[in-house]
């Protein structure tokens, strides 16, 4: 996918109705959590050289969704915390206009835009700004750079934090996170269309933003049977230091999926060892 090609995303579309039905698999992931937590208690501690971890939830969820993964990592010796911003509502609860957004977004105003008729397409950007501020604050308080793990929209926001904070964020791990298109290639598209959001404008804004490369190591986990976010839109072909890993998983169960937890554990351990080897 060429980020400079305006037609690069033309073949993408939201997940099929069949894949949406397969989201029922998430129940099996949830039922596997006790076994996964038990196995983590029996595993060797692999957190040597690990940095603090901040967990970013997806659209419509709060910190509770990732508590199982947090406990799993805690059992392995990692220090984790929630993102501290409450329920992820995609910025719909943040009162703003496009004029309020930071210059980092390089906003091109939609045709016929006025603050009075604005629908809220920049809500995620406004939420990203809050997340960037929060990560900056926590990194300073912890006196350490941090790792961010994000699910779905939380993964997208995690990427934007890394893009803006190369010193404060040292690694990003996402699962089911849209890299291109914003909500356009997800089941959320219908929700935002009902709010009269200009999804093409959001997609173009994301495309422009992606021209600024994320330099930190990224592990992007995606599922081609994802019933909520198009698996293809969650593949990162843009960043220079990314590992894309495919899993067969339901979107709603990604936060509980045992295979994904193992991938997260491996990615954290590998990067910790890389940091230790550079300082040895």
Secondary structure as the mmCIF struct_conf table of DSSP 4:
data_model
#
loop_
_struct_conf.conf_type_id
_struct_conf.id
_struct_conf.beg_label_comp_id
_struct_conf.beg_label_asym_id
_struct_conf.beg_label_seq_id
_struct_conf.end_label_comp_id
_struct_conf.end_label_asym_id
_struct_conf.end_label_seq_id
TURN_TY1_P TURN_TY1_P1 UNK A 3 UNK A 4
TURN_TY1_P TURN_TY1_P2 UNK A 6 UNK A 11
HELX_LH_PP_P HELX_LH_PP_P1 UNK A 14 UNK A 16
HELX_RH_AL_P HELX_RH_AL_P1 UNK A 17 UNK A 21
HELX_RH_3T_P HELX_RH_3T_P1 UNK A 22 UNK A 25
HELX_RH_AL_P HELX_RH_AL_P2 UNK A 26 UNK A 31
TURN_TY1_P TURN_TY1_P3 UNK A 32 UNK A 32
HELX_RH_AL_P HELX_RH_AL_P3 UNK A 33 UNK A 42
BEND BEND1 UNK A 43 UNK A 43
HELX_LH_PP_P HELX_LH_PP_P2 UNK A 44 UNK A 45
TURN_TY1_P TURN_TY1_P4 UNK A 48 UNK A 49
HELX_LH_PP_P HELX_LH_PP_P3 UNK A 50 UNK A 51
STRN STRN1 UNK A 52 UNK A 56
TURN_TY1_P TURN_TY1_P5 UNK A 59 UNK A 60
HELX_RH_3T_P HELX_RH_3T_P2 UNK A 63 UNK A 66
HELX_RH_AL_P HELX_RH_AL_P4 UNK A 67 UNK A 75
TURN_TY1_P TURN_TY1_P6 UNK A 76 UNK A 77
STRN STRN2 UNK A 80 UNK A 82
BEND BEND2 UNK A 84 UNK A 85
BEND BEND3 UNK A 87 UNK A 87
TURN_TY1_P TURN_TY1_P7 UNK A 90 UNK A 93
BEND BEND4 UNK A 94 UNK A 94
HELX_RH_3T_P HELX_RH_3T_P3 UNK A 98 UNK A 100
BEND BEND5 UNK A 101 UNK A 101
HELX_RH_3T_P HELX_RH_3T_P4 UNK A 103 UNK A 105
HELX_LH_PP_P HELX_LH_PP_P4 UNK A 109 UNK A 110
TURN_TY1_P TURN_TY1_P8 UNK A 111 UNK A 112
TURN_TY1_P TURN_TY1_P9 UNK A 115 UNK A 117
TURN_TY1_P TURN_TY1_P10 UNK A 121 UNK A 122
HELX_RH_AL_P HELX_RH_AL_P5 UNK A 123 UNK A 142
TURN_TY1_P TURN_TY1_P11 UNK A 143 UNK A 143
BEND BEND6 UNK A 144 UNK A 144
STRN STRN3 UNK A 146 UNK A 151
TURN_TY1_P TURN_TY1_P12 UNK A 152 UNK A 152
HELX_RH_AL_P HELX_RH_AL_P6 UNK A 153 UNK A 164
TURN_TY1_P TURN_TY1_P13 UNK A 166 UNK A 168
STRN STRN4 UNK A 169 UNK A 175
BEND BEND7 UNK A 176 UNK A 176
BEND BEND8 UNK A 179 UNK A 181
TURN_TY1_P TURN_TY1_P14 UNK A 182 UNK A 185
STRN STRN5 UNK A 186 UNK A 186
TURN_TY1_P TURN_TY1_P15 UNK A 187 UNK A 187
HELX_RH_AL_P HELX_RH_AL_P7 UNK A 188 UNK A 194
TURN_TY1_P TURN_TY1_P16 UNK A 195 UNK A 196
HELX_RH_AL_P HELX_RH_AL_P8 UNK A 199 UNK A 209
TURN_TY1_P TURN_TY1_P17 UNK A 210 UNK A 211
BEND BEND9 UNK A 212 UNK A 212
BEND BEND10 UNK A 216 UNK A 216
STRN STRN6 UNK A 217 UNK A 222
TURN_TY1_P TURN_TY1_P18 UNK A 224 UNK A 225
BEND BEND11 UNK A 227 UNK A 228
STRN STRN7 UNK A 229 UNK A 229
TURN_TY1_P TURN_TY1_P19 UNK A 231 UNK A 231
HELX_RH_3T_P HELX_RH_3T_P5 UNK A 232 UNK A 234
BEND BEND12 UNK A 238 UNK A 238
TURN_TY1_P TURN_TY1_P20 UNK A 240 UNK A 241
STRN STRN8 UNK A 242 UNK A 246
HELX_RH_3T_P HELX_RH_3T_P6 UNK A 251 UNK A 253
TURN_TY1_P TURN_TY1_P21 UNK A 254 UNK A 256
HELX_RH_AL_P HELX_RH_AL_P9 UNK A 258 UNK A 279
#
